[in-house]
């Protein structure tokens, strides 16, 4: 099973929710991802809270990252990869 915390830490931007989403999209998708898709992913990562409240040390960070990755991997843009 993938250690999603360690995976996220491979991105220098893991400390910033918005930057992390941008970098993750660049990593996963060969095509540009729309702002609305990125906002959707950001919502999963932040659980609807302000992006400034995101930190990888949150108690539920593992669960949030898993939901985020599951959602991203189901996007049609990923299927084109």
C-alpha positions, 0 to 999 in steps of 0.5 A, spaced: 500 500 500 502 506 498 504 511 503 501 517 501 504 522 506 511 520 504 509 520 497 506 527 498 513 529 501 516 528 495 513 534 492 517 541 495 510 544 495 506 539 500 506 544 505 502 549 501 495 546 499 494 550 492 501 549 490 501 542 492 495 541 487 498 544 481 504 540 482 500 534 483 496 535 477 503 537 473 505 530 475 499 526 474 496 529 467 499 530 461 494 535 459 492 542 462 487 541 468 482 546 468 481 551 474 475 548 476 478 541 476 483 543 481 478 547 485 475 540 486 481 537 488 483 542 493 476 541 496 478 534 497 485 536 500 482 541 505 476 538 506 472 544 504 476 549 509 481 555 507 487 552 504 491 555 509 489 550 514 492 545 510 498 541 513 501 534 512 501 533 519 493 533 520 490 527 524 486 525 517 492 528 512 492 520 510 485 519 509 485 526 505 490 524 501 487 518 499 481 521 497 484 526 493 488 521 489 482 516 488 479 522 485 484 525 481 486 518 478 478 517 476 478 524 472 478 523 464 484 527 464 488 521 467 485 516 463 488 519 457 495 518 460 
